[in-house]
């Protein structure tokens, strides 16, 4: 009797684990930008700003939380309802400068990848989790970033 109980519990655990991993198949991930000879830095992205569709998250330009760099020369798209377009280099530099001051955390640059490792773009931000959900093979939805100054805990709401 005890043996069959443990077998049933074992199979239930296997089903639970497999169920938990299947939902992750639709979510993107972040990866540190590789170091090396052709290293991409935030300065490289600023210098080549015209090669990207660039968006920022946050209440407005004065309180940005992060910046997304979506390459124009590939067939993938990063999209989100609450991300605002950055239209020129001066605005980009201003927003990048304000990210650290607004969040009081040092920002870092990450690659945005699909669940299967396909490159979608870059995220530069300094605080909290970033969530990306694949819509289809070419589109990834970017959820809003969490604001460390948001005391009511409404971060990560849909864009």
C-alpha positions in Angstrom: 0.0 0.0 0.0 2.8 2.4 0.9 4.7 1.6 -2.3 1.7 2.5 -4.5 1.2 5.7 -2.6 4.8 6.8 -3.3 4.4 5.9 -6.9 1.3 8.0 -7.2 3.0 10.9 -5.5 6.0 10.5 -7.7 3.8 10.7 -10.9 1.9 13.7 -9.6 5.2 15.5 -8.9 6.4 14.7 -12.5 3.2 16.0 -13.9 3.4 19.2 -11.8 7.0 19.8 -12.9 6.3 19.2 -16.5 3.3 21.5 -16.3 5.3 24.3 -14.7 8.0 24.2 -17.4 5.6 24.2 -20.3 4.3 27.7 -19.6 7.9 29.0 -19.7 8.2 28.0 -23.4 6.5 31.3 -24.4 8.5 33.7 -22.3 11.7 35.4 -23.4 14.8 35.7 -21.4 17.7 38.1 -20.7 21.3 37.2 -21.2 24.5 39.2 -20.4 26.0 40.8 -23.5 29.0 38.7 -24.5 32.4 40.3 -23.8 35.0 40.2 -26.6 36.4 41.9 -29.6 33.0 42.9 -31.0 31.5 43.7 -27.6 28.2 45.7 -27.7 28.1 48.4 -25.1 25.6 51.1 -24.4 27.9 53.6 -26.1 28.0 51.5 -29.2 24.2 51.4 -29.2 24.0 55.2 -28.7 26.5 55.7 -31.6 24.4 53.5 -33.9 21.0 54.7 -32.5 19.6 55.1 -36.0 19.9 51.3 -36.6 17.3 50.6 -33.9 13.7 51.3 -33.0 14.2 52.6 -29.5 11.7 52.8 -26.7 11.7 53.7 -23.0 9.6 52.6 -20.1 8.5 54.9 -17.2 6.1 57.6 -16.3 7.7 60.2 -18.6 11.1 61.3 -19.8 12.1 62.6 -16.4 11.5 59.2 -14.7 12.7 56.5 -17.1 13.1 52.9 -16.0 14.7 51.2 -19.0 15.4 51.4 -22.7 14.7 48.8 -25.4 16.8 48.7 -28.6 14.9 46.8 -31.3 17.1 46.3 -34.4 15.6 47.6 -37.6 17.6 45.2 -39.8 16.1 41.9 -38.6 12.6 40.3 -38.9 11.8 40.3 -35.2 9.9 43.0 -33.2 9.7 44.0 -29.6 6.4 45.7 -28.8 4.6 46.9 -25.8 1.7 49.2 -25.2 3.3 51.4 -22.5 6.8 51.8 -24.1 7.3 55.3 -25.5 9.3 56.0 -28.7 12.6 57.7 -28.5 12.9 59.8 -31.7 16.4 61.3 -31.6 19.9 60.8 -30.2 19.7 63.8 -27.8 16.5 62.4 -26.2 18.2 58.9 -25.9 21.2 60.3 -24.2 19.1 62.3 -21.7 17.0 59.2 -20.9 20.0 56.9 -20.4 21.5 59.5 -18.1 18.4 59.6 -16.0 17.8 55.9 -15.5 20.4 55.4 -12.8 19.4 58.6 -11.0 15.7 57.7 -11.0 16.1 54.1 -9.8 19.2 54.6 -7.6 20.7 51.3 -9.1 23.5 50.9 -11.6 22.0 50.0 -15.0 23.3 47.1 -17.2 22.9 46.0 -20.8 21.3 42.7 -21.6 20.4 40.8 -24.7 16.7 40.0 -25.2 16.3 36.4 -26.4 13.3 34.2 -27.3 12.7 31.0 -25.4 14.7 29.1 -28.1 17.6 31.7 -27.9 16.7 33.8 -31.0 18.0 37.4 -30.7 15.4 40.2 -30.5 17.3 43.2 -29.2 18.7 44.8 -26.1 17.4 46.0 -22.8 19.2 48.6 -20.7 17.7 48.9 -17.2 18.7 48.9 -13.6 16.0 47.5 -11.4 13.6 44.6 -11.1 12.5 41.8 -13.4 11.8 42.2 -17.1 9.2 40.0 -18.6 9.0 39.2 -22.4 6.2 37.0 -23.8 6.5 35.6 -27.3 3.4 36.4 -29.4 4.6 34.5 -32.5 8.0 33.7 -34.1 8.6 37.3 -35.0 7.0 39.3 -32.1 7.8 39.5 -28.5 5.6 41.5 -26.1 7.5 43.6 -23.5 5.7 44.1 -20.2 6.2 47.3 -18.2 9.2 47.5 -15.9 8.8 47.7 -12.1 9.4 51.1 -10.6 11.4 50.9 -7.4 9.6 54.1 -6.3 6.2 52.7 -6.8 5.0 52.0 -3.3 1.7 50.3 -4.1 3.4 47.4 -6.0 1.8 47.8 -9.4 5.0 47.1 -11.3 5.1 44.7 -14.2 1.6 45.5 -15.4 0.9 44.8 -19.1 1.9 47.4 -21.5 
